């Protein structure tokens, strides 16, 4: 952005040529303005390569000092024609210095420019130079503010992305671990009860515990990798097995085609957590699941929602439903609890 102003160096260079000084001084003055332009461009490039805000300020101050010294040398050679460097000092200061320091540089340059254009007869027709300095200060300050706001927005967006990914991972791992560990615990209890009376059935239950543990490991890896998903038909079958292991009769829908394909993944996650909560907390004997095109109802005949607190599981369900633009409602089914999700 700062390089845009270089086109206006033609005016102070023309002032050097028309200054009436000796040829060597004019050549030296023009050469110094060329060096001035190079240092100015290098200052902005150095700023873009800085690794921190402190590095930007350090590099910027070094280049501002160099530009100021060049202006002093031009003034010693050709007099008031050096005033043309003022706007460039202001532009660089606005991008590299803290705002208070940049405003201070602007005030100093504005005062020097005003003084030179007032006391020098050669600059009598350039009264507008003070206005140019002020205009450059305002434009670069606005651009600086926009750029800083853009950087802040990008940083906040990155933080929100990380936070959203952390929440997603927490939900996925909770859903996977919570549901599968509940099923494993139930099957282990069944195997223990059947160990003496029905060893063959006990072995089957223990084998299923091994299958569930390997399945949980694969699902956790998938969740960490960000590719974990849920299939509604798989969750229906899993819910039937988990409820049966807990001794809860399951009334499950048979026709899944009524569900809008766009909502099946979200409803599958909700079903998994809802059934896990029924097994863990309801002390129910029956669990009924009803599916609609964009809805899911899970109802049990257990102890009801009195005193129910929204833990990580239910909170994760609510977050998933909210993200999908839906609504979650938990109510008393008299007896039992009714969870309804509408998308």
Backbone torsions as a table, in degrees:
resi	resn	phi	psi	omega
1	UNK	NA	-43.7	-177.6
2	UNK	-62.6	-28.6	-178.4
3	UNK	-67.3	-16.6	-179.7
4	UNK	-59.4	-33.8	-173.7
5	UNK	-74.3	-12.0	-175.1
6	UNK	-61.1	-26.1	-179.3
7	UNK	-60.1	-27.3	-177.9
8	UNK	-81.0	-2.7	174.4
9	UNK	-66.5	-16.9	178.5
10	UNK	-58.3	-32.4	-177.0
11	UNK	-71.9	-49.5	176.7
12	UNK	-66.0	-31.2	176.7
13	UNK	-65.4	-41.0	176.0
14	UNK	-62.6	-34.6	177.4
15	UNK	-66.0	-35.5	176.5
16	UNK	-65.7	-44.6	-179.3
17	UNK	-62.2	-36.8	-178.0
18	UNK	-93.2	12.4	-174.3
19	UNK	-72.1	-17.7	-178.5
20	UNK	82.4	4.5	178.3
21	UNK	-77.2	172.0	179.2
22	UNK	-64.9	158.7	-177.5
23	UNK	-57.9	-44.8	179.0
24	UNK	-58.4	-41.2	179.5
25	UNK	-65.6	-40.6	178.9
26	UNK	-63.6	-45.4	179.4
27	UNK	-61.7	-42.7	179.2
28	UNK	-63.9	-40.1	179.5
29	UNK	-64.0	-45.1	177.3
30	UNK	-61.5	-43.7	180.0
31	UNK	-61.3	-39.2	179.1
32	UNK	-66.4	-35.3	176.6
33	UNK	-67.5	-34.3	175.1
34	UNK	-64.3	-43.9	176.2
35	UNK	-62.1	-40.9	178.3
36	UNK	-55.4	-47.0	-179.9
37	UNK	-62.2	-41.8	179.7
38	UNK	-63.5	-43.9	178.6
39	UNK	-64.6	-38.8	179.6
40	UNK	-61.4	-48.3	179.2
41	UNK	-64.2	-42.4	-179.9
42	UNK	-61.7	-34.2	178.4
43	UNK	-61.6	-43.2	179.2
44	UNK	-69.8	-37.2	177.6
45	UNK	-66.3	-41.3	178.0
46	UNK	-62.6	-37.3	178.4
47	UNK	-62.9	-39.8	-179.1
48	UNK	-69.8	-21.4	-179.8
49	UNK	-95.0	-2.1	-177.9
50	UNK	-65.3	145.5	-176.3
51	UNK	-95.7	-9.8	179.4
52	UNK	-155.7	168.0	178.8
53	UNK	-63.4	-38.6	177.9
54	UNK	-63.1	-36.5	178.4
55	UNK	-67.6	-37.2	176.5
56	UNK	-59.8	-47.4	-178.6
57	UNK	-63.8	-43.9	-178.6
58	UNK	-61.0	-48.6	179.1
59	UNK	-65.3	-39.8	-178.6
60	UNK	-64.0	-43.2	179.4
61	UNK	-62.2	-41.9	179.8
62	UNK	-59.6	-43.3	-179.2
63	UNK	-72.9	-34.6	176.6
64	UNK	-64.0	-41.0	177.1
65	UNK	-62.1	-43.1	179.5
66	UNK	-62.4	-43.6	179.3
67	UNK	-64.4	-39.4	178.7
68	UNK	-63.5	-42.5	178.5
69	UNK	-63.7	-37.9	177.8
70	UNK	-63.8	-41.4	178.0
71	UNK	-61.9	-40.4	177.9
72	UNK	-62.7	-43.3	179.2
73	UNK	-63.2	-41.6	177.9
74	UNK	-62.0	-40.6	-179.9
75	UNK	-63.9	-39.0	179.0
76	UNK	-67.2	-29.8	-178.1
77	UNK	-82.9	-48.9	-171.1
78	UNK	-126.1	9.0	174.8
79	UNK	78.3	-134.6	-169.0
80	UNK	-67.0	-9.8	178.4
81	UNK	-64.1	-14.5	179.2
82	UNK	-69.5	-14.2	-177.1
83	UNK	-62.6	-19.4	-179.4
84	UNK	-66.8	-13.5	179.5
85	UNK	-83.2	-12.2	-176.5
86	UNK	-55.5	-50.2	-178.8
87	UNK	-58.5	-31.5	-179.2
88	UNK	-72.8	-36.1	174.3
89	UNK	-61.0	-42.8	179.9
90	UNK	-65.2	-44.5	-178.5
91	UNK	-60.4	-47.0	-179.5
92	UNK	-66.4	-40.9	-179.6
93	UNK	-60.8	-39.6	-178.7
94	UNK	-63.5	-28.7	-177.6
95	UNK	-91.2	-23.6	-171.7
96	UNK	-112.5	-22.5	-176.5
97	UNK	-98.2	158.1	168.4
98	UNK	-56.2	152.6	-173.0
99	UNK	-57.7	-40.6	-178.9
100	UNK	-62.9	-39.1	179.5
101	UNK	-70.9	-39.1	178.6
102	UNK	-63.5	-39.3	176.7
103	UNK	-64.7	-38.3	177.6
104	UNK	-62.4	-44.1	177.1
105	UNK	-61.3	-41.5	179.9
106	UNK	-60.5	-44.4	-179.5
107	UNK	-62.5	-44.3	-179.6
108	UNK	-62.5	-48.2	-179.7
109	UNK	-62.0	-39.8	-179.8
110	UNK	-63.9	-42.0	179.3
111	UNK	-66.1	-43.6	-179.7
112	UNK	-64.6	-43.2	-179.9
113	UNK	-62.8	-44.1	179.3
114	UNK	-62.4	-41.8	-179.5
115	UNK	-65.0	-45.1	-178.7
116	UNK	-64.8	-42.4	-179.1
117	UNK	-71.0	-17.9	179.2
118	UNK	-86.5	-42.7	-173.8
119	UNK	-89.6	-17.2	-176.8
120	UNK	-96.9	123.5	177.8
121	UNK	-67.6	-26.5	-179.8
122	UNK	-68.6	-24.0	-177.1
123	UNK	-106.4	18.8	-177.8
124	UNK	-60.8	-31.5	-178.4
125	UNK	-90.9	6.0	-177.3
126	UNK	-115.8	36.5	178.5
127	UNK	-59.0	-22.4	-176.5
128	UNK	-74.7	-8.8	-176.7
129	UNK	-60.4	-34.7	177.0
130	UNK	-62.8	-39.8	176.5
131	UNK	-64.4	-36.8	177.7
132	UNK	-63.3	-44.2	178.5
133	UNK	-59.5	-44.9	-179.4
134	UNK	-65.1	-40.7	179.5
135	UNK	-63.5	-44.6	178.2
136	UNK	-60.2	-42.2	179.6
137	UNK	-60.0	-45.0	-178.1
138	UNK	-66.4	-47.0	-177.5
139	UNK	-62.8	-47.7	-178.4
140	UNK	-67.2	-32.9	177.3
141	UNK	-65.5	-40.7	178.0
142	UNK	-64.7	-45.6	178.8
143	UNK	-61.4	-42.9	178.6
144	UNK	-59.3	-45.2	-179.4
145	UNK	-62.0	-43.8	179.6
146	UNK	-62.4	-43.5	-179.9
147	UNK	-63.9	-43.2	179.9
148	UNK	-64.3	-40.9	177.6
149	UNK	-63.4	-38.8	178.1
150	UNK	-63.6	-42.7	177.7
151	UNK	-64.2	-41.7	178.3
152	UNK	-62.7	-41.6	178.0
153	UNK	-61.1	-44.1	179.6
154	UNK	-62.9	-40.1	179.0
155	UNK	-64.9	-43.3	179.1
156	UNK	-65.5	-39.3	178.4
157	UNK	-62.9	-40.0	178.2
158	UNK	-65.1	-40.6	178.6
159	UNK	-65.0	-40.0	178.4
160	UNK	-65.8	-37.2	178.1
161	UNK	-63.7	-44.6	178.6
162	UNK	-63.0	-42.7	-179.7
163	UNK	-64.4	-42.3	178.9
164	UNK	-63.9	-40.6	178.4
165	UNK	-66.1	-38.7	177.5
166	UNK	-63.2	-43.1	179.0
167	UNK	-64.9	-41.4	179.1
168	UNK	-61.2	-44.6	-179.3
169	UNK	-63.8	-41.7	179.2
170	UNK	-62.2	-42.9	178.8
171	UNK	-63.8	-47.3	-176.7
172	UNK	-63.3	-45.9	-179.1
173	UNK	-65.2	-41.0	178.3
174	UNK	-61.6	-46.4	-178.9
175	UNK	-62.8	-43.3	-179.1
176	UNK	-66.6	-53.6	-175.8
177	UNK	-66.0	-46.0	-177.6
178	UNK	-60.2	-48.7	-177.9
179	UNK	-66.3	-47.5	-174.6
180	UNK	-70.6	-40.0	178.3
181	UNK	-65.3	-35.2	175.6
182	UNK	-62.0	-46.6	178.9
183	UNK	-62.9	-42.1	179.8
184	UNK	-64.0	-41.1	179.7
185	UNK	-64.2	-43.2	179.0
186	UNK	-62.8	-44.5	-179.1
187	UNK	-67.4	-35.3	176.4
188	UNK	-65.0	-39.9	177.2
189	UNK	-64.2	-42.8	178.1
190	UNK	-61.6	-44.7	-179.9
191	UNK	-61.0	-39.6	179.8
192	UNK	-64.9	-40.1	179.6
193	UNK	-68.1	-32.6	-175.7
194	UNK	-92.3	-2.1	-172.4
195	UNK	-57.6	-39.7	-178.2
196	UNK	-90.2	-35.5	-174.0
197	UNK	-88.9	-33.0	-177.2
198	UNK	-144.3	75.9	-175.9
199	UNK	-58.2	-35.4	-178.7
200	UNK	-64.9	-45.5	177.3
201	UNK	-64.0	-37.0	178.6
202	UNK	-62.4	-41.3	178.2
203	UNK	-63.2	-38.4	178.7
204	UNK	-63.1	-43.0	179.4
205	UNK	-64.1	-41.5	179.3
206	UNK	-65.4	-38.9	177.8
207	UNK	-62.8	-38.1	178.2
208	UNK	-67.8	-31.9	174.9
209	UNK	-61.1	-42.2	177.2
210	UNK	-63.0	-41.3	178.2
211	UNK	-63.3	-43.1	179.8
212	UNK	-64.5	-37.8	-179.7
213	UNK	-65.6	-41.0	178.2
214	UNK	-68.4	-36.9	177.3
215	UNK	-64.2	-41.6	179.4
216	UNK	-63.4	-40.8	179.3
217	UNK	-61.6	-44.2	179.0
218	UNK	-64.2	-39.1	-178.8
219	UNK	-69.8	-36.7	177.0
220	UNK	-64.6	-42.7	177.3
221	UNK	-61.0	-41.4	179.0
222	UNK	-65.6	-38.7	179.0
223	UNK	-64.0	-43.2	179.2
224	UNK	-64.2	-35.5	179.7
225	UNK	-79.5	-5.1	177.2
226	UNK	79.6	14.8	-177.5
227	UNK	-114.9	8.9	-179.2
228	UNK	-69.2	131.7	175.7
229	UNK	-136.8	-179.3	179.7
230	UNK	-138.8	141.0	177.9
231	UNK	-110.0	133.5	-174.9
232	UNK	-63.3	-42.7	-179.5
233	UNK	-64.6	-37.5	177.2
234	UNK	-65.1	-40.1	-178.8
235	UNK	-70.4	-33.1	175.2
236	UNK	-62.7	-47.8	179.7
237	UNK	-63.4	-42.1	179.3
238	UNK	-64.6	-40.1	178.8
239	UNK	-61.9	-41.5	178.2
240	UNK	-60.7	-41.9	-179.0
241	UNK	-67.5	-44.6	-177.9
242	UNK	-65.8	-42.9	179.4
243	UNK	-64.8	-39.8	178.6
244	UNK	-63.8	-40.8	178.6
245	UNK	-63.7	-30.7	179.5
246	UNK	-86.8	0.0	-179.1
247	UNK	74.9	27.1	179.9
248	UNK	-109.9	125.9	178.2
249	UNK	-68.7	135.2	-176.1
250	UNK	-111.0	126.4	174.2
251	UNK	-110.0	95.7	-172.3
252	UNK	-108.1	148.4	176.3
253	UNK	-69.2	145.4	179.9
254	UNK	-100.1	-30.2	-176.8
255	UNK	-102.1	104.9	179.9
256	UNK	-90.4	-5.0	-177.5
257	UNK	-69.5	-15.1	179.7
258	UNK	-70.5	-17.4	-176.0
259	UNK	-84.0	130.4	175.4
260	UNK	-58.6	126.0	-179.2
261	UNK	-54.1	-28.8	-179.6
262	UNK	-66.0	-21.9	-174.2
263	UNK	-106.8	-1.0	-171.6
264	UNK	-66.5	-39.0	-178.4
265	UNK	-64.6	-48.1	-179.8
266	UNK	-61.7	-45.0	-179.8
267	UNK	-65.5	-32.6	177.6
268	UNK	-64.2	-43.9	177.8
269	UNK	-63.0	-42.9	-179.6
270	UNK	-62.9	-43.4	179.9
271	UNK	-60.3	-43.2	-179.8
272	UNK	-58.0	-50.4	-177.5
273	UNK	-69.9	-36.9	-179.7
274	UNK	-63.7	-43.9	179.4
275	UNK	-67.0	-38.5	176.4
276	UNK	-59.3	-41.7	178.7
277	UNK	-67.1	-37.1	177.2
278	UNK	-60.8	-47.0	-178.6
279	UNK	-65.0	-41.2	-175.1
280	UNK	-76.1	-41.6	-164.4
281	UNK	-119.4	-16.1	-166.4
282	UNK	-85.6	-28.8	-172.2
283	UNK	55.4	40.5	-175.7
284	UNK	-92.9	165.6	174.6
285	UNK	-111.4	-18.5	-179.6
286	UNK	-137.8	140.9	173.8
287	UNK	-131.6	127.8	-177.6
288	UNK	-118.6	134.4	179.4
289	UNK	-119.7	129.8	179.1
290	UNK	-125.2	131.6	179.0
291	UNK	-113.5	143.0	172.8
292	UNK	-125.9	-179.2	179.6
293	UNK	-55.7	-36.0	-179.2
294	UNK	-141.9	35.6	-176.6
295	UNK	-149.5	160.0	176.4
296	UNK	-144.3	132.2	175.3
297	UNK	-123.7	127.4	175.3
298	UNK	-121.1	120.4	-174.0
299	UNK	-131.5	137.9	177.0
300	UNK	-130.1	170.5	-179.8
301	UNK	-110.5	32.6	-175.9
302	UNK	-87.6	-144.5	-169.6
303	UNK	-77.0	-12.0	177.5
304	UNK	89.9	172.7	-173.5
305	UNK	-86.7	4.2	-177.8
306	UNK	-60.0	126.8	-179.2
307	UNK	77.6	7.6	-179.3
308	UNK	-68.3	129.6	175.4
309	UNK	-108.6	144.1	-178.6
310	UNK	-82.6	98.5	179.0
311	UNK	-84.9	-166.7	-177.3
312	UNK	-61.4	-37.5	-178.2
313	UNK	-64.5	-54.0	-179.1
314	UNK	-66.2	-34.7	176.7
315	UNK	-64.4	-40.3	177.0
316	UNK	-63.4	-39.4	176.9
317	UNK	-62.0	-45.5	-179.1
318	UNK	-61.7	-40.0	179.4
319	UNK	-64.8	-40.9	177.9
320	UNK	-63.0	-44.8	-177.9
321	UNK	-66.5	-43.1	178.3
322	UNK	-60.9	-41.7	-179.9
323	UNK	-63.2	-27.9	179.3
324	UNK	-89.6	3.5	178.5
325	UNK	79.1	21.4	-177.0
326	UNK	-105.9	-169.2	-179.0
327	UNK	-135.3	143.4	178.4
328	UNK	-118.9	132.7	178.8
329	UNK	-135.4	129.7	176.5
330	UNK	-116.4	126.3	-175.9
331	UNK	-141.3	170.9	178.8
332	UNK	-81.9	125.8	-179.5
333	UNK	-94.7	-7.3	175.0
334	UNK	46.8	78.1	0.5
335	UNK	-90.0	166.4	174.3
336	UNK	98.7	-169.2	-176.5
337	UNK	-125.4	142.3	177.4
338	UNK	-122.1	124.5	175.4
339	UNK	-112.3	125.2	-178.3
340	UNK	-125.4	127.9	175.4
341	UNK	-118.7	129.0	177.9
342	UNK	-124.8	128.2	-179.0
343	UNK	-108.2	NA	NA
